[in-house]
Structures are given as C-alpha cells and as structure tokens.
Amino acid sequence: MSQQLLLSVVDQSPVRSGATAGDALRETIELAAAVEELGYHRYWVAEHHSLPNFAGTSPEVLIGHIAARTNKIRVGSGGIMLSHYSAFKVAENFRMLESLHPGRIDLGIGRAPGSDQITAAALSFPKHPNEIRHFPRQVVDLLGYLRGDMEDGHIFSQIQAGPEREPDTAPEVWLLGSRYESAYMAAQLGLPFAYAHFFGIAVEEGPAIAANYRENFKPSQYLSEPKVNVGVHVVCAETEEDALRLAQPRNLARLQNITGRAKGIPTLEESLTYQYTPDEYRFVQQYANVCIDGDPQKVKEGLDEIADMYQTNDLSIVTICHDYADRRRSYELLAGVCGY
C-alpha cells in the first residue's frame, strides 16, 4: 500500500526461562513506555490462563498500570475472552479505565477461550462455562452497557454500568479473531475487526476473511466504514542472520506450548541445541513461514506485503525473544525503517 504503515503492539507478556512472571509483567510495562516514545499507535495486552509461557492473565489490571505509566498511546486488550465473563462486569471494568484515562482505552473482544477446556471450566466454577452460542448476545449486551442504552425490553435495561460515562468518550470496541464468524459479526455490528495472522491458523484464508468483513460491513454509530487491523509476528535485528537466530526461542516455545511442554520462553542456547524430530521440524518451519523475521529492510518489505494482502496499513506487531533487550531493539529498528 502507498500509505505509511500504522504500527501498534500486541504484547503477550512472555515469561523468559529463568525469569519470573513478575519480570514479564514489568517488562510489558517498560516496553509500553518505550514504544510510546517510538511513535507506535496502540499497545494491547493479551489474556492467557494456565500457560507457563505467558503472564498476562488479567488484561484489565495490566491496562491500568500501562495507561498510568504512559501519556498518549492508546492502551487496550488484545483481547478480553468475553465468553468467560459477565458482559456487565467487563463493561464496568472498561468504563472505569476510560474514566481514568479518557480517550485512550481500547476493548478488544475475543471468542476463543485463551486456555484449555479444564481451565475454562475453572474460570466459571461453580457455574457452567458459557456456551459459545451466547457470545453474540454477550457482545450486544456489552455494547449496550458501555453506551448506557440497553435495548428496550431487555431484562437488565434498568441497570446502569458504572462509573458514570465521561462525556463524549467511551472505549473503542474491536472484535478479534482468525475465522469468518468473528469477521462477519464485526461487520454486522459495524465494529472494527482485528485479524490474528500471528496465530498461524489457516492464514491463507486471512485476506478472504478480511474481504468478507468489508463486503458485509454495515455502517454504525461506531464506524462509517470498515476498519481492519492485522497482527503479525516479527523479529527484527541488524542482520537477517541475527533475526533468524533470535527467533529460535519463539519457535521452540510455540512447539512446546502445543505439545504440553511449555515452561517459559527457552534461552537462545536451549533453542539452538534442541534436537527436533522430523515432524517437529516441519511444524516449526511452517510456523516460521507465517512470521516476518529479518533485517529492517526485509521486515519492512514483508509488512508491506501483508498490508497489500489485507488491504490495510493498520498492523499490530507481536515480538517474542528470550532477552527483553532484543525484543525492545526489534521494535526500535522497525520504527526506524518505517519512518517513525
């Protein structure tokens, strides 16, 4: 695309092998302050449960700390797994954040559990987990609570989510996903849509999913025209060789996560000496092909290709390395090559 890329960050708060979850959360806050100075547009934090690789179990708590540490960057969730929770309570959490930091809060909503089924059950216990068929109703209710205008006849239409809404401001609500269902729902509700290319799930369908969103989009009080963001895995270093080397812990961590062996992001030495089976190696190579790793110019060219594929200049960067300094440097190099 001819437009300059609009870069944001999605941070999963990766826990480094040999470090603690507390270290990961403090690094998330430090990184948010750093990328604000670099000119990034948004900083979203993820929600994961019972996963040793990631420390971000409570985005709404982390958002408050990040927004207090920063001054202008938009801060939000990438995303809140709404199926676990009460729409009313999520609305109150984000109205609280918006009251404290008006005009800066994003509420990204996800459909996926962000965990395994047992953990999902624990999040609901002693109640039964919400069935996914209720998700559209939850989204509509959440929007009503945030606006303070629940539809007439709704069983909770007399309830007002607090704190009182600030004049002319409300969290910007996004629907997140990697499948047609979430894209179609976002289109029908007139909400912005964030596509998780970095999930690596059937990404060959990603451009068609984004196109489907645009084709079905209905203008709303939130948006007059479609708005698409795409999340991409990136490791940027001074040379392509360095970037590919620094990406190895991320790749091994991904393998260990899906095979139930996660124990934090491996060290560089652990990842370089790991003996992959043929099947494991094929998986890692397939996963790496979804990522954009290289020197600044190669990464810029890769992101331009993603922008062309999805017809959007709005990209969110997910960077996972073992060392925090390498992760921060990746965002610095990318900002520089993109003219920030």
C-alpha positions as CSV (number, residue, x, y, z in Angstrom):
1,M,0.0,0.0,0.0
2,S,1.2,3.5,-0.7
3,Q,0.3,4.8,2.8
4,Q,2.7,4.8,5.7
5,L,2.2,1.8,7.9
6,L,0.3,2.5,11.2
7,L,2.1,0.3,13.7
8,S,0.8,-0.9,17.0
9,V,1.9,-3.6,19.5
10,V,0.3,-6.7,20.9
11,D,2.2,-8.0,23.9
12,Q,1.5,-11.5,25.3
13,S,3.8,-10.8,28.3
14,P,6.2,-13.7,27.5
15,V,7.8,-15.3,30.5
16,R,11.5,-16.0,29.9
17,S,13.1,-19.2,31.0
18,G,15.0,-18.4,34.2
19,A,12.8,-15.4,34.9
20,T,9.5,-14.9,36.7
21,A,6.0,-13.9,35.7
22,G,6.6,-10.7,37.6
23,D,9.6,-9.9,35.4
24,A,7.4,-10.5,32.3
25,L,4.8,-8.1,33.6
26,R,7.3,-5.4,34.5
27,E,8.9,-5.8,31.0
28,T,5.5,-5.3,29.4
29,I,5.0,-2.0,31.2
30,E,8.6,-0.9,30.4
31,L,8.1,-1.9,26.7
32,A,4.8,0.1,26.5
33,A,6.6,3.3,27.7
34,A,9.4,2.6,25.2
35,V,7.2,2.1,22.1
36,E,5.1,5.2,23.0
37,E,8.3,7.2,22.6
38,L,9.0,5.5,19.3
39,G,5.6,6.6,18.0
40,Y,3.6,3.3,18.0
41,H,-0.2,3.9,17.9
42,R,-1.7,1.3,20.3
43,Y,-0.5,-1.1,22.9
44,W,-2.7,-4.1,23.5
45,V,-2.1,-6.9,26.1
46,A,-3.4,-10.4,25.8
47,E,-5.3,-12.8,28.0
48,H,-4.0,-16.3,28.7
49,H,-4.7,-18.7,31.5
50,S,-2.7,-21.7,32.9
51,L,0.1,-21.2,30.3
52,P,3.7,-21.0,31.6
53,N,4.8,-19.1,28.5
54,F,2.6,-16.0,29.2
55,A,2.0,-13.9,32.3
56,G,-1.0,-11.9,31.1
57,T,-3.9,-13.4,32.9
58,S,-5.8,-10.1,33.6
59,P,-5.6,-7.5,30.8
60,E,-7.8,-5.0,32.6
61,V,-5.4,-4.8,35.6
62,L,-2.3,-4.6,33.3
63,I,-4.0,-1.9,31.1
64,G,-4.5,0.3,34.2
65,H,-0.8,0.1,35.0
66,I,0.3,0.7,31.4
67,A,-2.0,3.7,30.9
68,A,-0.8,5.2,34.2
69,R,2.9,4.9,33.0
70,T,2.2,6.3,29.5
71,N,0.7,9.6,28.3
72,K,-0.7,9.3,24.8
73,I,-0.5,5.8,23.3
74,R,-3.9,4.0,23.2
75,V,-3.9,1.1,25.6
76,G,-6.2,-1.9,25.4
77,S,-6.9,-5.6,25.4
78,G,-6.0,-8.0,22.6
79,G,-8.3,-9.3,23.9
80,I,-10.7,-10.0,26.7
81,M,-12.1,-13.5,26.3
82,L,-15.7,-12.5,26.9
83,S,-17.2,-15.9,27.0
84,H,-15.7,-16.4,30.5
85,Y,-17.3,-13.3,32.0
86,S,-20.3,-11.2,32.7
87,A,-20.8,-8.5,30.0
88,F,-21.9,-6.2,32.7
89,K,-18.7,-6.6,34.7
90,V,-16.5,-6.2,31.6
91,A,-18.3,-3.0,30.8
92,E,-17.7,-1.7,34.3
93,N,-14.0,-2.6,34.2
94,F,-13.5,-0.7,30.9
95,R,-15.7,2.3,31.9
96,M,-13.5,2.6,34.9
97,L,-10.4,2.5,32.8
98,E,-11.9,5.1,30.4
99,S,-12.8,7.4,33.3
100,L,-9.3,7.3,34.5
101,H,-7.7,7.6,31.0
102,P,-10.3,9.2,28.8
103,G,-9.9,8.8,25.0
104,R,-7.1,6.2,25.3
105,I,-8.8,2.9,26.1
106,D,-9.5,0.1,23.6
107,L,-11.6,-3.0,24.4
108,G,-10.7,-5.9,22.1
109,I,-13.0,-8.9,22.5
110,G,-12.1,-12.5,21.7
111,R,-14.2,-15.6,21.2
112,A,-11.5,-18.1,21.9
113,P,-11.1,-19.5,25.5
114,G,-7.5,-18.4,25.8
115,S,-7.0,-21.7,27.7
116,D,-7.8,-25.4,27.7
117,Q,-11.2,-26.7,28.5
118,I,-10.4,-27.6,32.1
119,T,-9.1,-24.1,32.7
120,A,-12.1,-22.6,31.1
121,A,-14.3,-24.7,33.5
122,A,-12.2,-23.3,36.4
123,L,-12.9,-19.8,35.3
124,S,-16.6,-20.4,35.5
125,F,-16.8,-22.7,38.5
126,P,-19.1,-23.4,40.3
127,K,-21.2,-22.2,37.3
128,H,-21.1,-24.0,34.0
129,P,-19.0,-22.4,31.3
130,N,-20.9,-20.2,28.9
131,E,-21.8,-21.9,25.6
132,I,-20.2,-20.1,22.7
133,R,-23.7,-19.7,21.1
134,H,-24.3,-17.0,23.8
135,F,-21.3,-15.0,22.6
136,P,-23.2,-12.7,20.1
137,R,-25.7,-11.8,22.9
138,Q,-22.8,-11.0,25.2
139,V,-21.3,-8.7,22.7
140,V,-24.5,-6.8,22.1
141,D,-25.1,-6.5,25.8
142,L,-21.6,-5.3,26.4
143,L,-22.1,-2.5,23.8
144,G,-25.3,-1.5,25.5
145,Y,-23.8,-1.3,28.9
146,L,-20.9,0.7,27.6
147,R,-23.2,3.2,25.9
148,G,-25.7,3.2,28.7
149,D,-28.6,2.5,26.3
150,M,-29.6,-1.1,26.7
151,E,-32.4,-2.1,24.3
152,D,-36.0,-1.6,25.4
153,G,-37.4,-4.8,26.9
154,H,-34.1,-6.2,27.9
155,I,-34.3,-7.9,31.3
156,F,-31.5,-5.6,32.6
157,S,-32.5,-2.4,30.8
158,Q,-32.9,-0.5,34.1
159,I,-29.3,-1.3,35.2
160,Q,-26.6,1.3,34.5
161,A,-23.0,0.2,34.4
162,G,-20.7,2.4,36.4
163,P,-18.8,4.6,36.8
164,E,-20.9,7.2,35.0
165,R,-19.7,7.6,31.5
166,E,-17.4,10.5,30.7
167,P,-18.9,13.0,28.2
168,D,-18.1,12.2,24.6
169,T,-15.8,9.4,25.4
170,A,-16.0,5.6,25.5
171,P,-13.7,2.7,25.0
172,E,-13.2,1.8,21.3
173,V,-14.6,-1.8,20.9
174,W,-12.9,-4.2,18.5
175,L,-13.8,-7.8,17.6
176,L,-10.8,-10.0,17.4
177,G,-10.5,-13.3,15.6
178,S,-9.0,-15.6,13.0
179,R,-12.1,-17.0,11.4
180,Y,-15.1,-15.9,9.3
181,E,-17.5,-16.0,12.2
182,S,-15.8,-13.2,14.1
183,A,-15.3,-11.1,11.0
184,Y,-18.9,-11.4,10.0
185,M,-20.2,-10.5,13.5
186,A,-17.9,-7.4,13.5
187,A,-19.3,-6.4,10.1
188,Q,-22.9,-6.8,11.1
189,L,-22.4,-4.8,14.3
190,G,-20.4,-2.1,12.5
191,L,-17.3,-2.7,14.7
192,P,-13.6,-2.7,13.7
193,F,-12.1,-6.1,13.2
194,A,-8.6,-7.3,14.2
195,Y,-7.3,-10.4,12.4
196,A,-4.8,-12.6,14.2
197,H,-2.4,-13.5,11.4
198,F,0.1,-14.3,14.1
199,F,-2.0,-17.3,15.3
200,G,-0.8,-19.1,12.2
201,I,-4.2,-20.8,11.7
202,A,-5.2,-21.1,8.1
203,V,-3.6,-17.8,7.3
204,E,-4.0,-18.5,3.6
205,E,-7.7,-17.6,4.2
206,G,-6.9,-14.4,6.1
207,P,-7.2,-11.9,3.1
208,A,-10.5,-13.5,2.2
209,I,-11.8,-13.2,5.8
210,A,-10.8,-9.5,5.8
211,A,-12.5,-9.1,2.4
212,N,-15.7,-10.8,3.7
213,Y,-15.7,-8.4,6.6
214,R,-15.6,-5.4,4.2
215,E,-18.3,-6.9,1.9
216,N,-20.7,-7.4,4.8
217,F,-19.9,-4.3,6.8
218,K,-22.9,-2.2,8.0
219,P,-22.2,1.4,9.0
220,S,-23.0,2.1,12.6
221,Q,-22.7,4.7,15.4
222,Y,-19.2,3.3,15.9
223,L,-17.9,3.3,12.3
224,S,-19.0,4.7,9.0
225,E,-16.7,2.4,7.0
226,P,-14.8,-0.9,7.6
227,K,-11.6,-0.8,9.8
228,V,-9.2,-3.7,9.7
229,N,-6.1,-4.4,11.9
230,V,-3.8,-7.4,11.3
231,G,-1.5,-8.8,14.0
232,V,1.9,-10.2,12.7
233,H,4.8,-12.0,14.4
234,V,8.1,-10.1,13.8
235,V,11.7,-10.3,14.9
236,C,13.8,-7.5,13.5
237,A,17.6,-7.3,14.1
238,E,20.6,-5.6,12.4
239,T,21.1,-8.6,10.1
240,E,18.9,-11.3,8.8
241,E,21.1,-13.9,10.4
242,D,20.8,-12.3,13.8
243,A,17.0,-12.1,13.4
244,L,16.6,-15.7,12.5
245,R,18.8,-16.7,15.4
246,L,16.8,-14.6,17.9
247,A,13.6,-16.0,16.6
248,Q,14.5,-19.6,17.5
249,P,13.4,-19.4,21.2
250,R,9.9,-18.2,20.0
251,N,9.7,-21.1,17.5
252,L,10.6,-23.7,20.1
253,A,8.3,-22.1,22.7
254,R,5.5,-22.5,20.2
255,L,6.2,-26.1,19.7
256,Q,6.5,-26.8,23.4
257,N,3.2,-24.9,24.0
258,I,1.1,-27.0,21.6
259,T,2.7,-30.3,22.9
260,G,2.0,-29.5,26.5
261,R,5.7,-29.0,27.4
262,A,5.7,-25.2,27.9
263,K,8.0,-23.9,30.6
264,G,8.7,-20.3,29.6
265,I,10.5,-18.9,26.5
266,P,13.7,-21.0,26.1
267,T,17.1,-19.4,26.1
268,L,18.9,-18.9,22.9
269,E,21.3,-21.7,23.7
270,E,18.5,-24.1,24.5
271,S,16.7,-23.4,21.3
272,L,19.8,-23.6,19.1
273,T,20.8,-27.0,20.6
274,Y,17.4,-28.6,20.7
275,Q,17.1,-31.8,18.6
276,Y,13.9,-31.6,16.6
277,T,12.3,-34.7,15.3
278,P,11.4,-34.6,11.6
279,D,7.7,-33.8,12.4
280,E,8.6,-31.1,14.9
281,Y,11.0,-29.5,12.4
282,R,8.3,-29.4,9.8
283,F,5.9,-27.8,12.2
284,V,8.4,-25.2,13.3
285,Q,9.3,-24.3,9.7
286,Q,5.6,-24.0,8.8
287,Y,5.1,-21.7,11.8
288,A,8.2,-19.6,10.9
289,N,6.8,-19.1,7.4
290,V,3.9,-17.1,9.0
291,C,6.3,-14.8,10.8
292,I,8.4,-11.9,9.4
293,D,11.9,-12.2,10.6
294,G,14.9,-10.4,9.2
295,D,16.9,-7.1,9.0
296,P,14.9,-3.9,9.0
297,Q,14.5,-3.6,5.2
298,K,13.4,-7.2,4.8
299,V,10.9,-6.8,7.7
300,K,9.6,-3.6,6.2
301,E,9.1,-5.3,2.8
302,G,7.3,-8.2,4.5
303,L,5.0,-5.9,6.3
304,D,4.2,-4.0,3.1
305,E,3.3,-7.3,1.5
306,I,0.9,-8.1,4.5
307,A,-0.6,-4.6,4.2
308,D,-1.2,-5.3,0.5
309,M,-2.7,-8.7,1.1
310,Y,-5.1,-7.5,3.7
311,Q,-5.7,-4.0,2.1
312,T,-4.9,-2.2,5.4
313,N,-2.0,-0.2,6.7
314,D,-3.0,-0.8,10.3
315,L,-0.7,-3.6,11.6
316,S,0.0,-4.8,15.2
317,I,3.4,-6.3,15.9
318,V,3.9,-9.3,18.2
319,T,7.6,-9.8,19.0
320,I,8.9,-12.6,21.3
321,C,12.6,-13.2,22.0
322,H,14.2,-14.6,25.1
323,D,16.0,-11.4,26.1
324,Y,14.0,-8.3,26.7
325,A,16.7,-6.1,25.2
326,D,16.5,-7.9,21.9
327,R,12.7,-7.6,21.9
328,R,12.9,-3.8,22.6
329,R,15.6,-3.4,19.9
330,S,13.4,-5.1,17.4
331,Y,10.7,-2.5,17.9
332,E,13.3,0.3,17.7
333,L,14.7,-1.0,14.4
334,L,11.2,-1.4,12.9
335,A,10.1,2.1,14.0
336,G,13.2,3.5,12.3
337,V,12.8,1.8,9.0
338,C,9.1,2.7,8.9
339,G,9.9,6.4,9.3
340,Y,8.7,6.9,12.9
